Amino acid sequence: MPKRIIGRTDKVDFPELGLQDIDVKVDTGAYTSSIHCHNIVEEKDNLICTFFDKKHPLYNGQVMTFSDYDIAAVRSSNGEIQYRYEVQSKITVYGKTYKISLTLTSREDMRFPVLLGRKFLTNKFIVDTSLTDVSYNLKKNESKNFIS
């Protein structure tokens, strides 16, 4: 299967999480992908968190419950190890839905609520840092053509 070109940023959908056209930053320096959330709590063998951030209006305050989750050790660029909850979900890019592992973290100080790392990108995409919103623009153009 040929690899698609993705830019340094894009907008994608997370169908299982009910999130659409979410801004993502592509980071080939990061191994894991992460998603912004608040109030992460373990309760009765479930992981509960809230996807809400007033800086990111498409985050709608939805409370999510995960029964299948893990804890992952994530090494930052300065070498520090941080332990984060990791969940499995789905992501739609270029109209194709893939499985994705996401670590849950607060990214409220970051411009992009989602970071896509190498673990997801490998064998699927070639990154061209001179481009932005490639798959999202294709999606918009296809919907315009469909309506016309």
Secondary structure, DSSP 8 states (H G I E B T S, - for coil): ---EEE-SEEEEEEGGGTEEEEEEEE-TT-SSEEEE-EEEEEETTEEEEEEE-TTSTT-EEEEEEESSEEEEEEE-TTS-EEEEEEEEEEEEETTEEEEEEEEEE--TTSS-SEEE-HHHHTTTEEE-TT-BSHHHHHHHHHHHHHH-
